[in-house]
Amino acid sequence: MASELTIERVLTLVELVPRGRVVSYGDLGKMVGIGPRQVGSFMRHHSEGLTWWRITNAAGDLPAPLLAQARPHWADEGILVKRNGLGCRIADYRADLEALEAAYRKRMADTLATMGTAIPHTSNPASRALTGASITTLEELSEWRRADVGELHGMGPKALRMLDDALTEADLEWTP
């Protein structure tokens, strides 16, 4: 089951895709640290009121029912449909991924300040391991098994002990 914060991350990225631009499910997944299918699942269940038409597959395509609904939005934003009629040329309309990720990191820092307890700094390798796994709050960490976190590249016994202490202090615990 996905955490509320993971869903928030995906939806935040969708909100940040600029008008007239698209990104793929994989682009979003890479930034959040999840797979493209999981992004698609979140979009299917949580995208009401969002600019969902700016998220496509890796080829810039959408399923026929979604494409029919996206066409008016695309026309309004200047996104042209490919000759094959399946979607847009993602190479022509892809958002600047570096700028998108920078905006996302800033927005998430603000969001995390209100949604979760920051993880204490352990070591640089351990911090990189946690960030690479999209674990940025103690609440997210508590959704993991200790053994799985211990297997992350860069995570050592000292860092795990510090995380144990931080979870205990926050009245949280590892997932069994």
Helices and strands as residue ranges (DSSP letters): H 4-16, E 23-24, H 25-32, H 36-46, G 52-54, E 55-56, H 64-77, H 90-93, H 97-115, H 124-132, H 138-141, H 146-150, H 157-169
